[in-house]
């Protein structure tokens, strides 16, 4: 990580790698990493045929941006819709949702939680394998 004044530049090598059976998350901007409390920012890769099951974030809004790929997105317990590269999904706090990669290729997403903190449950998940940041 590079710090310039009060600013930070992070890469996936600077933060924990959170591995699940469905994919990998790197939370690049969290309060622990940058000190910021207004939002957190992460990079997610969902494996083919895998995804996040129905869940919600009672304390934060979430934005999902599809960097590449295609998946089925369930929002507010409505029938799933297809999301694809370039789509941005805003999910108000407390709304149930899921993202399932139905394709044969990985899907890459950016996630933002506002306020920061909702992402902390990822570290507490019993299914997570945490690899600490690389050190030089």
KOLKOL-213167 format. One line per 2 residues: number of its first residue (from 1); for each residue x, y, z of C-alpha. Coordinates in steps of 0.02 Angstrom, whole numbers, padded with zeros to 5 digits, m for minus. Example, Ala and Ser with C-alpha at 12.3 -4.5 7.8 and 13.67 -1.06 7.14 Angstrom:
1	00615:m00225:00390; 00684:m00053:00357
end
This chain:
1	00000:00000:00000; 00059:00174:m00038
3	00009:00320:00071; 00017:00495:00000
5	m00034:00626:00126; m00201:00564:00194
7	m00235:00459:00037; m00202:00274:00003
9	m00170:00170:m00152; m00204:m00015:m00124
11	m00188:m00173:m00228; m00248:m00349:m00196
13	m00074:m00388:m00127; m00104:m00260:00013
15	m00262:m00336:00087; m00328:m00502:00148
17	m00384:m00626:00016; m00552:m00696:00068
19	m00582:m00863:m00020; m00750:m00950:m00019
21	m00813:m01103:m00115; m00904:m00979:m00229
23	m00761:m00857:m00264; m00635:m00731:m00199
25	m00652:m00557:m00122; m00522:m00423:m00094
27	m00588:m00277:00009; m00473:m00139:m00052
29	m00546:00004:00050; m00612:m00030:00224
31	m00594:00064:00387; m00454:m00055:00438
33	m00359:m00026:00275; m00388:00159:00240
35	m00470:00228:00396; m00624:00278:00295
37	m00794:00254:00375; m00914:00321:00244
39	m00898:00174:00124; m00800:00015:00088
41	m00748:m00049:m00083; m00708:m00225:m00142
43	m00662:m00330:m00293; m00759:m00495:m00311
45	m00738:m00642:m00430; m00879:m00770:m00433
47	m00835:m00941:m00500; m00940:m01017:m00641
49	m01100:m01092:m00572; m01075:m01011:m00400
51	m01130:m00855:m00310; m01194:m00766:m00156
53	m01351:m00845:m00084; m01498:m00739:m00025
55	m01441:m00617:00109; m01458:m00436:00160
57	m01357:m00298:00242; m01462:m00223:00383
59	m01343:m00078:00412; m01284:m00026:00238
61	m01334:00010:00059; m01238:m00092:m00071
63	m01187:m00050:m00247; m01132:m00190:m00364
65	m01046:m00148:m00529; m01018:m00286:m00658
67	m00841:m00267:m00726; m00854:m00422:m00835
69	m00968:m00571:m00858; m01150:m00611:m00835
71	m01253:m00676:m00688; m01429:m00689:m00618
73	m01471:m00555:m00490; m01616:m00577:m00369
75	m01672:m00414:m00291; m01804:m00386:m00155
77	m01864:m00568:m00170; m01922:m00538:m00349
79	m01884:m00658:m00493; m01700:m00650:m00545
81	m01645:m00539:m00688; m01489:m00552:m00796
83	m01348:m00432:m00757; m01199:m00409:m00871
85	m01042:m00306:m00902; m01074:m00123:m00868
87	m01229:m00146:m00759; m01237:m00056:m00592
89	m01355:m00121:m00457; m01403:m00015:m00306
91	m01474:m00113:m00159; m01547:m00013:m00012
93	m01504:m00070:00164; m01604:m00219:00224
95	m01659:m00278:00050; m01631:m00464:00017
97	m01531:m00508:m00138; m01420:m00640:m00217
99	m01300:m00649:m00363; m01277:m00816:m00451
101	m01155:m00843:m00594; m01249:m00959:m00713
103	m01115:m00947:m00848; m00963:m01055:m00884
105	m00842:m00909:m00853; m00801:m00809:m00697
107	m00891:m00644:m00666; m00798:m00496:m00594
109	m00889:m00371:m00484; m00851:m00215:m00385
111	m00948:m00195:m00222; m00971:m00041:m00116
113	m01053:m00034:00056; m01111:00130:00130
115	m01078:00158:00270; m00925:00048:00288
117	m00936:m00100:00406; m01060:m00221:00326
119	m00914:m00313:00246; m00846:m00366:00417
121	m00961:m00518:00420; m00854:m00593:00281
123	m00708:m00620:00402; m00826:m00706:00526
125	m00898:m00830:00400; m00845:m01006:00452
127	m00824:m01053:00268; m00694:m00917:00231
129	m00510:m00952:00203; m00413:m00794:00244
131	m00242:m00764:00168; m00157:m00612:00244
133	m00079:m00479:00133; 00087:m00512:00049
135	00233:m00425:00131; 00388:m00362:00046
end
